[in-house]
């Protein structure tokens, strides 16, 4: 504000204090000398008035000095504020680059621990990778790109380097996906020094096998990480299409209610895995081992389940509209809670269309299952 506005405020304040005091009978108002004598006998009143006057005088003086400095420098207040804002943005960019360099350094150090011979170190590395992925995603939500060309960058600012001397320029989302891929790759792989077997029975019972049992805790941690990031109410929801778990051992995992739409689970071992009301729309489950899996109420619309093994699987109330069941070995379900083979689903354009599951002569249906009758009844119900 200008200096004269401060002067007006000071005069109005004094007038209010004087007039209000006279009206309320706080002090006499006939003569100024009587007021001075009265105020002198009350130091507190005089201190308040003097303090207010001093504050207003200081404000007027500060404004005058600032205006003089601006006039001498030839800049306006708006220009100074713009320079401060630019400096703040420069500091933000430099700080962000330094954080990215630190995260890259942590990333390489953590991944090295995945090859440790100690199970606890491998488990800790997997959890650390998930934390790092969430940090990158959080940072990307605030600032989706590493650098916005519209923002000024401080001159001579060196590009950050990671522990291996690589320039850090990747986006946070891509780096998050790299972390997700590492966790999935861990579940797809076998511990160092072990051998795989072509025996499906041995693979199904990996929890009791001597070559996977020592890595149980680390693998359970990896499954827990995926489950917590595949829930709709998770703080950081990872895109399920990034779950490339083909051939992974997920036996007896608890994945009920999670979102695994479009996940790549071809050839995965899901024996006796809990998948109740799990969203598996469009998932790739070809040749997946799902013997004894708990799929009650699961959403498997348009899923690729060709040659999938579902012997003894629990499919009561599962949604198989548009699913590819060619060559699949289906499980069993109660007659009063049939699977849904025909119904309405969304197509790629978002429109609702009626589709039916597909099968061929190689599809193994439950004994005495009235397939054609079920299709007819479901079509009539849809109409």
Beta strands, then each sheet from edge to edge (+ up, - down):
strand 1: 342-346
strand 2: 352-356
sheet 1: 1+ 2-
end
